[in-house]
Amino acid sequence: MDVLRTELSPESVDLVYLDPPFNSDRQYNVIFREDQQPAAQARAFHDSWRWGPEAAVWYEEGMNYGGRIAETLVGLRRFLNQSNLMAYLAMLAPRLIELRRVLRPDGSLVLHCDPTAGHYVKILLDAIFGPENFRNELVWCYRGGGVPRNAFARKHDTLFWYAKSSNAPFFPQYEPYSAASQQLVRSRGGVSIDGRQRDLERGAHMTDWWSDINSLQTWSPERLGYPTQKPRALLERVIKALSREGSTVLDPFCGCGTTVAAAEALNRNWVGIDIAVIAISVIERMLQDDFGLRVHINGIPADFESARALARRDPFQFEAWAVSKITHLRPNKTQVGDRGVDGVGWFNVTSDSPSKIVAQVKGGQVGPAAVRDLLGTMQAEHADLGVLIVMDRITPHMAAAAASAGVYSGDGTMFARPIPRIQIASVHDHFDGRHPVLPPMLRIRPRAVGGGNPEP
Ligand SMILES: C[S@@+](CC[C@H](N)C(=O)[O-])C[C@H]1O[C@@H](n2cnc3c(N)ncnc32)[C@H](O)[C@@H]1O
């Protein structure tokens, strides 16, 4: 919100896509529950939306805009009380108003949500953009993941497209006709059964439900290890249909940068905002890997002092940032505090049993005990290599403890030189350009380890 309000000029953006977090894995009735834990106590990514002092402030901000939006908020609150869902809507309302402000007069906004709260979000969007500016409810269908026992499998998300005015551009997209239709139309000299001319080369005008783009599976090469990552093809379709080359696309909840990547690939300017340092850090790496772009992004530690400040302010984000600095290690999603595994990666991936590497991050002062701790974790995790990431300089005692863990040579043919089983990387080393020597690693979890099942 701060970035939106302070850094973006009015009418400067052509297309907004947003995919705000909503923990819809929880039972549907939980979103109606009144839950007083302040949002600030919950981790930003997992559970931003709880009724509390913060949500109450956003609600008042929304009310200050007056008019239709204030009336809508009052009505919703009368029905939803101080529930998690009301907190979500209260926080969303002023953001959507700001997003409308930064849109050009012929701009469009696409909000990605799911059936958990989509019907309420649409009421907000009607209030802010006007029902006359609603263009499409796009239904993105996918497969994979679990199924409930007592209902049909929930396998679609909803994207609401609103335009700021009737001048918003639209570039139709086309999909191939079915094989049967193609055959029929060919046999009738290019005319379908209803007598209309069909352009088989171009395909059919795309409908508002899409089932040809699947959600990202564990083994998708595109996966960056960021939860809730959306497929790039989905964003490419939205961007191609609703914006021109050279225009500007904004994603204010950009996660690992799917919109950024799609916009970059399609020659649009882009702005991405995310509250999580790890998200921005992953985008920095993705831009370099996929587009050869070296960028420095605001909010990412740029030197030792800012890294230390991050470690003090938010140890979780510091851990995630530190892990992301080591190529293809990914933060361990189940991490708790400073214990256990903070990062994980795989190498030797062509063999039947890929080898594992684990990382632990220590933000405070540490000694040789931290190295022994990592060795214990490696044994418990059946990991062949370990990296200890520390804030301060590495002491000779720590280096000696790491050296005594020996080296890893694989089957003897894999590496030019044996690799130390434990390496210590310090934040100082990182900013001095010294990095651990690791084998080439996979960007994703290999199928052999994941058992081939998509992550839930
Ligand atoms: C559902 S994810 C977006 C995923 C994204 N579409 C992608 O493909 O990677 C939602 C994102 O919103 C971010 N977020 C949560 N609260 C935020 C806030 N107040 N401001 C900016 N970003 C926020 C989270 O860190 C998370 O990355």
The ligand as a Gaussian input file, in Angstrom:
#p B3LYP/6-31G(d) Opt

LIG

0 1
 C       -0.916000     -15.668000      -3.889000
 S        0.678000     -14.947000      -3.781000
 C        0.979000     -14.337000      -5.391000
 C        1.601000     -15.377000      -6.279000
 C        1.954000     -14.833000      -7.637000
 N        0.784000     -14.600000      -8.463000
 C        2.917000     -15.776000      -8.354000
 O        2.558000     -16.330000      -9.422000
 O        4.015000     -16.000000      -7.843000
 C        0.354000     -13.513000      -2.871000
 C        1.548000     -12.650000      -2.562000
 O        1.120000     -11.485000      -1.884000
 C        2.151000     -11.063000      -1.007000
 N        1.585000     -10.140000      -0.027000
 C        0.854000     -10.406000       1.074000
 N        0.492000      -9.271000       1.685000
 C        1.001000      -8.262000       0.963000
 C        0.973000      -6.839000       1.075000
 N        0.338000      -6.259000       2.075000
 N        1.614000      -6.121000       0.135000
 C        2.266000      -6.723000      -0.890000
 N        2.345000      -8.049000      -1.047000
 C        1.709000      -8.815000      -0.138000
 C        2.690000     -12.360000      -0.440000
 O        4.008000     -12.212000       0.041000
 C        2.592000     -13.287000      -1.657000
 O        3.816000     -13.348000      -2.347000

